[in-house]
Amino acid sequence: KRVLIIGGSGGCGALGVQMAKAMGAAHVTATCSAKNVEKVREHGADEVIDYNSQEIPREPPFDCIYDTVTSPDDANYSGLQRTHLAKGGKYAQINGSVGDWLKYGMAKNPIGRMFCSSTMLLTNHSTADLTRIARFVDDGAVRPQVQEVLPFSAAGVMRAFELLQGRRATGKLVFAIGA
């Protein structure tokens, strides 16, 4: 299987690259800025696209696109599901707009399904899924990326929001509680 990760250097994208490889993807392509190319390669991407200077290849198409970037506050990559996704492939977007929620609501009823084929994945994890992920971590196939450990205080929370709003975080933000 071929997987495309949009935003391969962020906390969710880095885990997406690693999870795709751990689950057996034959080829993982990820996007990021030029300054993060080597970091994304270290996560296991077979091909890294600098979104500022390179186009994402359309051929061969991808079996799965994991989009960690598209949001009302950033670029919109959702069109890739029409141009870069293999027939029967899956597109997963972690950030949604109000329109995405409305489409999901429409697709929930029979009349709405006639006009909208959108689906929304809400997590439904199981003990087996979490055990499998823990095994990937124990085996070293998945290495969570922590960008910064912040104090659990008003100043720490404000700093975290600033980093997240800047949309350039390269790992997870962790709060130290009681430290």
ChimeraX attribute file (.defattr): number of C-alpha atoms within 10 A of each C-alpha:
attribute: neighborCount
match mode: 1-to-1
recipient: residues
	/A:1	12
	/A:2	19
	/A:3	26
	/A:4	28
	/A:5	27
	/A:6	26
	/A:7	27
	/A:8	33
	/A:9	30
	/A:10	23
	/A:11	20
	/A:12	23
	/A:13	25
	/A:14	29
	/A:15	21
	/A:16	27
	/A:17	31
	/A:18	25
	/A:19	20
	/A:20	23
	/A:21	20
	/A:22	17
	/A:23	12
	/A:24	10
	/A:25	16
	/A:26	11
	/A:27	17
	/A:28	24
	/A:29	23
	/A:30	30
	/A:31	27
	/A:32	23
	/A:33	17
	/A:34	13
	/A:35	10
	/A:36	16
	/A:37	19
	/A:38	14
	/A:39	16
	/A:40	28
	/A:41	19
	/A:42	12
	/A:43	23
	/A:44	23
	/A:45	26
	/A:46	15
	/A:47	14
	/A:48	25
	/A:49	21
	/A:50	16
	/A:51	15
	/A:52	10
	/A:53	8
	/A:54	10
	/A:55	10
	/A:56	16
	/A:57	12
	/A:58	12
	/A:59	10
	/A:60	10
	/A:61	18
	/A:62	25
	/A:63	18
	/A:64	23
	/A:65	27
	/A:66	22
	/A:67	26
	/A:68	22
	/A:69	25
	/A:70	18
	/A:71	17
	/A:72	12
	/A:73	12
	/A:74	9
	/A:75	9
	/A:76	12
	/A:77	15
	/A:78	16
	/A:79	9
	/A:80	15
	/A:81	18
	/A:82	10
	/A:83	13
	/A:84	20
	/A:85	23
	/A:86	18
	/A:87	11
	/A:88	8
	/A:89	16
	/A:90	15
	/A:91	19
	/A:92	16
	/A:93	19
	/A:94	14
	/A:95	13
	/A:96	13
	/A:97	12
	/A:98	10
	/A:99	10
	/A:100	15
	/A:101	14
	/A:102	12
	/A:103	19
	/A:104	19
	/A:105	16
	/A:106	19
	/A:107	19
	/A:108	15
	/A:109	11
	/A:110	10
	/A:111	10
	/A:112	15
	/A:113	16
	/A:114	10
	/A:115	11
	/A:116	17
	/A:117	12
	/A:118	16
	/A:119	17
	/A:120	16
	/A:121	9
	/A:122	7
	/A:123	6
	/A:124	6
	/A:125	8
	/A:126	9
	/A:127	8
	/A:128	9
	/A:129	11
	/A:130	11
	/A:131	11
	/A:132	13
	/A:133	17
	/A:134	13
	/A:135	13
	/A:136	17
	/A:137	16
	/A:138	11
	/A:139	11
	/A:140	12
	/A:141	17
	/A:142	23
	/A:143	15
	/A:144	16
	/A:145	17
	/A:146	13
	/A:147	14
	/A:148	15
	/A:149	13
	/A:150	17
	/A:151	17
	/A:152	14
	/A:153	12
	/A:154	9
	/A:155	11
	/A:156	16
	/A:157	15
	/A:158	12
	/A:159	15
	/A:160	21
	/A:161	13
	/A:162	12
	/A:163	15
	/A:164	14
	/A:165	11
	/A:166	10
	/A:167	14
	/A:168	14
	/A:169	19
	/A:170	23
	/A:171	18
	/A:172	19
	/A:173	20
	/A:174	15
	/A:175	16
	/A:176	12
	/A:177	9
	/A:178	6
	/A:179	6
